[in-house]
Amino acid sequence: MPKVVNATLSLDQVAKRLGVHYMTVYRYVRLGQLPAERRDGTWHVLVSDLDRFVAAKKTRAKRGSRPAANWSTRLEQRLLEGDEAGASKLLDDALASGHDLFSLYLDVVSPSMVSIGERWAKGKLHIHEEHRASVIVGRLMARVSTRFAHRGPSRGTVVIGGPHGEHHGLSLTMVADLLRSKGWNVSDIGTNVPAESFATAVKGVDQLRAVCVGVTLRESLPAAREVIQEVRKVLPDGVSVYLGGAGVDSDAIAKQLGADVWAQDPRSLIALLSA
């Protein structure tokens, strides 16, 4: 008779099978090590997931090695459960394991949110699940970023924002936090900003060093061009306009839209600004 792979177990039942305390199993779940789904206030673990968990533990025991922490996948699981406390603990553990703000944002948080966005686009998630994950991440980033506040003189001010039609602000927030951690003051004006308003935000900024325009959607490229044209009218001599984001995939496109520099990714942006 074929094995029923969709059967589920409670955490108590899992604890008995593993021969451990209930709270040990709960910790496995909260840290994303053991996949589980919460329904009506009760955690449910697929027998197939438990079998994989046990097999992986046995394999690691034979090899005498510790598992590589798949932080982004584990964070994604916590976010989809709406488990803010578990997600916060996971980020703390990731930092304790050696991550800095850059790797935490770009190698843990960002991949988890990209995966959630792709799952929503394929119809595998409800929109409220995607929104809830974004809200949780926004709150967690606000908590984490304060730990990496720069101490010392400012390197100047960077204005960062997204043009009209852009509604994905988390990526801008990540870049703003990373810039601040490296000593820049950042005026983050958010997304969906009309071109004239963007230029107004740039005009008269003290110690302005750069203007960064973020685009996640190719449909927003014409709006990005309008922003750059308006910003040029008020931009002081020697201040460059940087264009980046998932919607801009080449230096040629950035230059066609009027930008001075294509920032391929946040790490590249920091390097270019620091040059």
Buried (B, 14 or more C-beta within 10 A) or exposed (E): EEEEEEEBBBBEBBBEBBEEEBEEBBBBBBBBBBBBBEEEEEBBBBBBBBEEBBEEEEEEEEEEEEEEBBBBBBBBBBBBBBBBEBBBBBBEBBBEEEBEBBBBBBBBBBBBBBBBBEBBEEEEBEEEBBEBBBBBBEEBBEEBBEEBEBEEEEBBBBBBBBBBBBEBBBBBBBBBBBBBBBBBBBBBBBBBBBBEBBBBBBBEBEEBBBBBBBBBBEEBBEBBBBBBEBBBEBBEEEBBBBBBBBBBEEBEBBEEBBBBBBBBBBEBBBEBBEE
